[in-house]
Amino acid sequence: MPRFLRRLFSNQEATHAKKETRSVPCHVAIIMDGNGRWAAQRKLPRTAGHQAGIVALRRTIKHANEMGIGILTVYAFSTENWKRPKPEVDFLLRLPHEFLKSDLGDLHKKNVKVTMIGFMEGLPLHTRNAVSEAVGVTANNTGMVLNFALNYGSRDEIIAAVQSIAQKAVDGEVKPALIDEQTMASHLFTAALPDPDLLIRPSGEIRLSNFLLWQLAYTELWFTDVNWPDFDREHLEEAISAYRNRDRRFGGIKF
Ligand code: V0D
């Protein structure tokens, strides 16, 4: 029976919900938004906001790791970010190297595994090399997964998945009638990861902005007005405590 039908006919998720309300979310995704606004409020250049965003990222990784979060996915660069002025794009695309130069040693020591989702081939070679090195060095680590969404766009990700499934159908490798959620999920960048349990978006914007559209189907969403550079342990704790107090029903009924 396909998964969507099994979900209709079983109370598995409803039962599961009770357990999940007491634990820390396994997978937390964050849209690191509000860096430009933070800088503008201080009459600083946008680049200063991005630098402050790195500091917030560094401490959030530390807090997430201490809290026992299994996977932290952070949205660092979207496919739409190419529309920004070239100097800002160039600055942003140097940040992976800059961040890893200072932090990779510590992350590796803490057994953190660095991974990436997004259209790698669209990034400049220097950015790809920096990320590839971190992914390679930490490939066998068994601690928290730190997953960077770089040059990522959800609609393009879904289109690429559909193209590759369609090609397999043409080649006779898959039967169209048997394509199910699992087929789709296994063709997305996130194939190796469970769906996020919690999405956090700071900076007051209440939208998904083309981030993980498929994967967020059942995710709890948490929005806060705090800009990303000001995001600290208390904000992460607030989001997680809200998550733990919500009943996750996955469309089932609670009993
Ligand atoms: C700028 C706030 C770390 C968001 C954080 C290329 C906007 C700082 C990385 C990074 C960015 C990416 C991959 C990796 C290691 C680090 C990063 C970008 C922007 C866009 F393997 N911070 N960071 N990447 N900002």
Residues whose N, C-alpha, C, O or C-beta is under 5 A from the ligand:
A	BS01	V0D	M32 H50 G53 I54 L57 A76 F77 L92 L93 L95 P96 F99 V131 A134 F148
